[in-house]
Amino acid sequence: MPNRKLVTRRQALWLSLGTLTSIGAIATAKAGYESQQIESLDNSKRNFKVAAYTPLKKRAATKGIIYGAAIRRDLLQSNPKLAASFAQQCGILVPEWELKWNFLRPTPNRFDFTAGDWLAKFARTHGMLFRGHTLVWHEALPPWFKGVVNRQNAEKFLVEHIATVTKHYAGQVHSWDVVNEATKPGDKRSDGLRNSPWLKFLGPDYIELAFRVAAEKDPKALLVYNDTELEYDIPEHEATRSAILKLLERLKSRGTPIHAFGIQSHLWGHENRFNPKKLRKFLADVASLGLKILVTELDVRDKNLPKDLKLRDRVVAATYEDYLSVVLDEKAVIAVLTWGLSDRDSWISKYAPRSDGLAVRPLPFDSNLKPKLAWNAIARAFDRAPKR
Ligand code: 9MR
């Protein structure tokens, strides 16, 4: 197990380096992070060597794992180099935008599958699997949703949406994120569920209903419950992990057709409160319910890391490798998807930009599609993973 040692090393490194300028230190202190905390996450001696540049999908496949990434149609269509790298590296594709309500439902009565179909075809043409994201979420709802959907008609909208979309793609989808981010302990309900529009209109049973409708229309797809902000050893994440376990246990005990848990894994490069033992135990608990696990949205935010490119790339790479070596130790984990392939296109440049204005570097490829240390880190984790 790589666990305790890693934590200790990361923590010990806290006090070692001295690369931040005082301006940087003031900036990070303002951001609420101790400067030595950030400096110390780096180990300039750590190497991320790989023997060969065999694509990630092949390395993963050797171990019975699927590797892939999220992508948008506009990016694949406008950038042939990206399309080629994507086809070379990825064994599975998940649309970052195109299967969400706001894309599929221009009006309450019309479905538009154009963009989703384009991506499904791209995946098929290049021999990739295709993932669906997501049927039920409190975000990415169309502008008309608020004025139209209410307590009286919510069940009709939910069922109609899931039935229509899963039927449209039936037989083409490896796995569906049926319900996304349904927990939020901060909302203070005893079951830890999020006070989403769906919960407000339909009560907690909307989750089970969603899985039943999806299973009926696409009996071949792996049906996934997907969630976020649960990876670290902090009280909020601990609470989310227990809310999720409670939810999964309840769904299984009622015979709900749920097959897997999706752990999003939007990580932070500066975060040192990673507890391999606790995360490993959580994954084992999920697996013991008879569920598979997918790492669905992996990336590493570098917002609070120093400017220095080499240092930044090393810390991001270390975060990938440390995380994946713990997660892939659990054999129920069957897939790893990064949330994008190239730094140029990451959601993070908009949602968690750096305050110094430098470009973010959260993904395995840089903006010119050159593999970075993060790529090596993922490759190394696959190379070391036990076979499924
Ligand atoms: O990366 C996605 C971003 O481009 C979209 O604007 C946003 C809303 O549709 O969704 C982002 O993806 C999210 C995913 O669907 C669910 N987990 C969190 C992801 C990052 O916010």
Boltz pocket constraint, residues with backbone or C-beta under 6 A from the ligand:
constraints:
  - pocket:
      binder: B
      contacts: [[A, 96], [A, 97], [A, 100], [A, 139], [A, 140], [A, 180], [A, 228], [A, 264], [A, 297], [A, 347]]
      max_distance: 6.0
